[in-house]
């Protein structure tokens, strides 16, 4: 028996616009990307809830793993989620929750996700998160949002993701959240004024100091041990710092442009955020060269990136701040 929230077909599914066309960072992180597509599939514009992009910071050793704020999802869309107590077979929980019109976010091993072919599928173990919205136990199929689209997994990968077959008591159950849709709003009822008020709250929680000089300082301190690592070490480091900062900036630019379309004038901050995203992409190549022992100038690019962040925040606080 097939249990599903939405009648979706991965072969015809059309992702949200931020996951299409030419992007500096095609993917952001699994937490943000799956919510973009889930909200989009439910008929909402996820841009309304992207005020979280304005309050992200460099947390000392990594750029904050940005994601949609639970309160914003509740206030704007009527969508709520909480951790699920996984006390029986995961497949039983998925069937139960979908029957109650609840999707589930599930931490899984990307080794078993065919949509990551060429990256991690059956070649590298990596934790990621999917949002399940369909299951068919008889046909061994699971429909889920992950990264930039909607996908289905089947066969042995289905069994592995849900822990079917012989169980190992040493393997702990995954972290799972129940996404409740019983209070979901009509998309036509989502108000710009509400989104703007939530964005003002995020803007008020912006970093107290410019995060780019702090990231630069930490990168220079880490360069000695980065040079001793292999390419995989660099990619993991870059993802948690440069790519997360750049992807956050690109989504912030999208959000500011969305504000401008409703407000009448697109703030200059959108251009500054795009410059920050593009600069981070270029900086990633420079840092890669530096970790291989080549002499590169990182101070100049970081200074320009810091200016972009400063100008963006000055524009937004002047327009939307207290």
C-alpha atoms as one frame of an Amber mdcrd trajectory, in Angstrom:
protein
   0.000   0.000   0.000   1.263   3.441  -0.938   1.180   6.218   1.664   1.917
   9.763   0.467   1.207  13.410   1.203   1.521  14.721  -2.353   1.179  12.866
  -5.700   4.700  13.699  -6.889   6.695  12.136  -9.728  10.476  12.684  -9.568
  10.695  12.540 -13.383   8.353  15.533 -13.810   8.935  17.436 -10.569   9.967
  21.072 -11.111  12.258  22.412  -8.360  11.977  25.902  -6.925  13.714  28.641
  -8.915  16.621  28.927  -6.460  17.555  25.370  -7.436  17.395  26.024 -11.146
  19.273  28.063 -13.706  22.733  29.488 -13.188  23.695  29.599  -9.534  26.978
  30.354  -7.816  26.165  27.601  -5.295  23.677  25.106  -6.705  23.276  23.475
  -3.278  23.362  25.180   0.120  23.067  22.521   2.834  20.738  19.567   3.273
  18.638  21.240   5.997  17.866  24.393   4.028  17.527  22.740   0.620  14.995
  20.079   1.625  12.747  22.700   3.245  12.920  24.882   0.140  11.581  22.022
  -1.963   9.049  20.745   0.596   7.494  24.194   1.017   7.544  24.708  -2.741
   5.774  21.374  -3.304   3.135  22.342  -0.723   2.354  25.450  -2.772   4.245
  28.026  -0.693   6.991  30.409  -1.731   9.843  29.508   0.649  11.377  32.941
   0.040   8.963  34.405   2.586  10.709  32.489   5.378  14.314  33.209   4.409
  14.900  36.011   6.873  17.222  33.588   8.690  19.875  34.378   6.063  20.328
  37.830   7.625  21.402  36.641  11.081  24.042  34.016  10.228  27.530  34.357
  11.643  30.991  32.807  11.719  31.048  30.793  14.927  34.788  30.574  15.507
  35.640  27.476  13.503  32.835  27.316  10.922  30.064  29.291   9.301  26.775
  28.619  11.036  24.774  25.808   9.407  21.845  28.009   8.402  18.306  26.673
   8.124  14.686  27.764   8.309  13.576  28.939  11.750  10.846  26.789  13.303
   8.895  29.835  14.480   8.953  31.392  10.998   7.538  28.203   9.475   4.796
  28.099  12.105   3.819  31.766  11.845   3.955  32.040   8.061   2.743  28.643
   6.874   1.234  26.843   9.865   3.866  24.105   9.558   5.311  22.709  12.796
   7.852  20.006  13.594   9.226  18.205  16.623  11.613  15.339  17.286  10.030
  11.913  16.893  10.698   9.198  19.464  11.953   6.282  17.341  11.013   3.331
  19.539  10.066   0.796  16.867  11.060  -0.005  13.293  11.689   3.185  11.342
   9.520   1.936   8.456   6.576   1.579  10.871   7.011   5.169  11.996   7.154
   6.418   8.405   3.915   4.609   7.516   2.211   5.860  10.690   3.275   9.470
  10.284   2.391   9.692   6.600  -1.005   8.174   7.397  -1.493  11.047   9.854
  -0.506  13.571   7.151   2.924  14.217   8.591   6.181  14.206   6.665   9.430
  13.209   8.348  12.961  14.522   8.247  15.363  11.603   8.683  19.134  11.582
   9.120  20.517   8.981   6.709  23.750   7.802   5.114  24.184   9.351   1.648
  25.891   6.104   0.590  22.375   4.787  -0.124  20.957   7.851  -1.936  21.042
   7.459  -5.742  20.541  11.224  -6.205  24.117  11.691  -4.932  25.600   9.535
  -7.721  29.125  10.667  -8.531  29.585  12.193  -5.073  28.709   9.808  -2.232
  26.322   7.155  -3.608  27.943   3.788  -2.844  31.374   5.375  -2.638  31.432
   7.505   0.550  29.625   7.460   3.883  28.245  10.885   4.774  25.426  11.958
   7.051  22.686  13.939   5.384  18.988  14.647   5.935  16.013  13.811   3.742
  12.321  14.640   4.111  10.133  11.614   3.401   6.667  12.193   1.960   5.862
   8.807   0.341   6.421   5.157   1.214   5.370   1.897  -0.394   6.502  -1.092
   1.657   5.376  -3.679  -0.871   7.265  -2.082  -3.773  10.115  -0.964  -1.462
   9.965   2.697  -2.506  10.531   5.901  -0.553   9.822   9.374  -1.943  11.836
  12.170  -0.383  13.079  15.741  -0.752  16.854  16.080  -0.709  19.226  18.782
  -1.910  17.770  20.468  -4.982  14.804  18.272  -5.911  12.408  15.412  -5.167
  13.590  11.810  -5.535  12.625   8.179  -4.985  14.765   5.327  -3.712  13.966
   1.625  -4.032  15.267  -1.933  -3.626  18.326  -2.589  -1.481  18.906   1.127
  -0.912  15.367   1.400   0.471  16.091  -1.453   2.881  19.385   0.075   3.991
  17.974   3.564   4.557  15.145   2.250   6.734  17.262  -0.344   8.522  15.256
  -3.302   7.248  16.691  -6.795   7.517  19.095  -7.997  10.182  19.409  -5.448
  12.974  22.594  -4.509  14.765  22.054  -3.422  18.390  25.198  -1.314  18.142
  23.558   0.883  15.473  21.478   3.616  17.097  18.219   4.837  15.499  18.545
   8.027  13.431  17.391  11.487  14.449  13.874  11.973  13.057  11.471  14.910
  13.115   7.719  14.763  12.575   6.507  17.582  10.297   2.878  18.334  11.133
   0.681  19.745   8.386  -2.729  19.655  10.075  -2.590  23.424  10.702  -1.104
  24.343   7.320  -2.407  27.609   5.867  -3.733  28.453   2.447  -0.718  29.803
   0.480  -2.841  32.816  -0.474  -3.005  33.783   3.210   0.747  34.290   3.584
   1.296  38.015   4.159   4.347  40.056   3.138   3.982  42.179   6.266   4.401
  39.084   8.433   7.477  37.969   6.506   8.961  41.460   6.812   8.375  41.574
  10.556  10.107  38.207  10.978  12.975  39.425   8.779  13.375  42.483  10.993
  13.769  40.149  13.953  16.544  38.238  12.191  18.201  41.495  11.147  18.198
  42.631  14.773  20.076  39.404  15.618  22.753  39.959  12.971  26.396  39.496
  14.047  27.669  42.224  16.337  30.910  42.448  14.367  31.767  41.757  10.736
  32.272  37.967  10.455  34.604  38.075   7.431  37.730  39.384   9.218  37.166
  36.753  11.911  36.918  34.025   9.267  40.084  35.323   7.595  41.987  35.258
  10.885  40.913  31.680  11.620  41.744  30.534   8.093  45.269  31.913   8.381
  45.649  30.084  11.714  44.397  26.824  10.179  46.525  27.017   7.046  49.496
  25.146   8.563  47.519  21.962   9.292  45.385  22.309   6.157  48.601  22.015
   4.123  49.264  18.637   5.748  45.853  17.223   4.821  44.597  15.671   1.604
  42.017  17.031  -0.822  39.136  15.480   1.128  40.186  17.399   4.247  40.184
  20.644   2.280  36.716  19.987   0.827  35.244  19.295   4.266  36.863  22.435
   5.638  35.771  24.571   2.687  32.189  23.329   2.951  31.923  24.370   6.586
  33.441  27.794   6.024  33.702  29.273   2.531  30.837  27.430   0.829  28.380
  27.879   3.668  29.150  31.597   3.840  28.813  31.972   0.070  25.623  29.912
  -0.175  24.115  31.877   2.700  24.965  35.141   0.944  23.392  33.969  -2.316
  20.148  33.022  -0.545  20.246  36.361   1.286  20.462  38.117  -2.086  17.434
  36.135  -3.293  15.526  37.036  -0.143  16.362  40.743  -0.353  15.252  40.796
  -3.987  12.009  39.117  -2.891  11.513  41.867  -0.307  12.157  44.464  -2.969
   9.604  43.020  -5.379   6.946  43.391  -2.679   8.277  46.656  -1.285   8.651
  48.484  -4.606  12.432  49.010  -4.584  15.088  46.275  -4.557  17.608  47.211
  -1.831  21.241  47.666  -2.845  22.016  44.957  -0.297  21.018  42.333  -2.864
  23.949  43.266  -5.085  26.349  43.324  -2.148  25.264  39.847  -1.077  25.739
  38.545  -4.631  29.231  40.034  -4.684  29.928  38.223  -1.419  28.679  34.905
  -2.861  30.719  35.253  -6.053  33.764  36.347  -4.075  33.516  33.310  -1.813
  33.443  31.030  -4.842  36.624  32.627  -6.186  38.215  32.573  -2.757  37.681
  28.823  -2.521  40.019  28.310  -5.484  42.613  30.642  -3.944  42.502  28.803
  -0.632  42.844  25.466  -2.442  46.030  26.770  -4.049  47.278  28.074  -0.703
  46.787  24.674   0.952  49.026  23.163  -1.731  51.801  25.517  -0.646  51.420
  28.172  -3.319  51.766  31.842  -2.472  48.432  33.666  -2.749  46.997  36.929
  -1.422  44.043  36.215   0.854  44.016  39.570   2.644  42.870  41.525  -0.419
  39.900  39.281  -1.287  38.801  39.022   2.346  38.890  42.819   2.672  36.594
  43.179  -0.343  34.247  40.502   1.034  34.123  42.230   4.409  33.149  45.466
   2.653  30.324  43.690   0.810  28.922  42.341   4.080  29.251  45.740   5.770
  27.519  47.594   2.933  24.717  45.021   2.745  23.966  45.287   6.453  24.163
  49.081   6.420  21.654  49.207   3.570  19.246  46.774   5.248  19.371  48.388
   8.677  18.856  51.796   7.084  15.799  50.518   5.217  14.252  47.966   7.578
  16.004  48.382  10.915  14.806  50.228  14.016
